[in-house]
Amino acid sequence: MADIGFPLEGKRVWVAGHRGMVGSAVVRRLAHEDCTVLTAGRDSVDLRNQASVDRWMEENRPDAVVLAAAKVGGILANDRLPADFLYDNLMIEANIIHAAWRVGVGKLLFLGSTCIYPKMAPQPIPEDSLLTGPLEPTNEWYAIAKIAGIKLCQAYRKQHGSDFISAMPTNLYGPGDNFDLGSSHVLPALMRKIHDAKLSGAPAVEVWGSGTPRREFLHVDDLADALVHLLKTYSGHSHVNVGTGRDVTILELAEMLAEVVGYEGRFDFDRSKPDGTPRKVTDVSLLRSLGWEARTSLRDGVAGTYRWFLENQGESIRTLAMGV
Ligand code: GFB
């Protein structure tokens, strides 16, 4: 049984980014804890503005913050909007972390991404391979912003003794995902393309790149559970990987999605689109040693996400969204 160093009972927990896939999963998960969840809409705070964040923080005085607000997107969105991905994410995290220190927040959990690691990092990727080599060029802007977030948490811990920690989730999917084909990640994109092909009777679905890159996929409800676990039990300098430790090729993912959707056509590969990093699977030994493991199998998670997609299609097909 892990040591509960930061019990949530009676605490006020701000989930920054509560409308995004991750933030909304954290809000759902926190409903099972005896705490008060705070959220802030865009009308009440502009996360890219320090004065606005300071004001909100002073008025609301959270005991803990889950920093899930970010500008996110798939491989092409990252490549096409480098300024947005770097500026927005730097501003959001710097403003919230600084304001959290100023008002004396007791615990802050910053969320990054496994794209912080070098393109050619050892696989599975251990936490200490951060900053040991060049980044994958398609998402270096986002990665640099997220590395700065980790360093901010470590700097405030070192200089001010703030209990600010970071978690690095692997590629995520689940209810509330973005199904817009221009900005989404691979899993929701292929789910939607395969679904549309089934409905229209199309003989083939286009898969970007070669289909050979390997990725690890974590259900967002598993992530939310891990985050609450870390919030309550972890207080270290190092960021913590959050993943399953298992990966599949993009082609294997496409085949699994076709099975779940019930599509029997073929896949055509568009090699003019980038493959990105060849493999990304996390070493989850630190997280395991802290007493947490993922529970949802990819097959079950995909099936549940497809049910959600069928029930929420209109709402889910949206343009690139800030998780704010
Ligand atoms: O999920 P994804 O966009 O991002 O792409 P990354 C993963 C792999 O799937 C790439 C391929 O090799 C894509 O070329 N792929 C195949 C597709 N078909 C599609 C498709 O229709 N749509 C998309 N989007 N991909 C992102 C980073 O990298 O991962 C972010 O850019 C972030 O910064 C995120 O870290 C978790 O895994 O390559």
Residues whose N, C-alpha, C, O or C-beta is under 5 A from the ligand:
A	BS01	GFB	G73 G74 I75 N78 S113 C115 N139 Y142 N171 S184 H185 V186 A189 L190 E206 V207 W208 G209 P213 I250 P274 D275 G276 T277
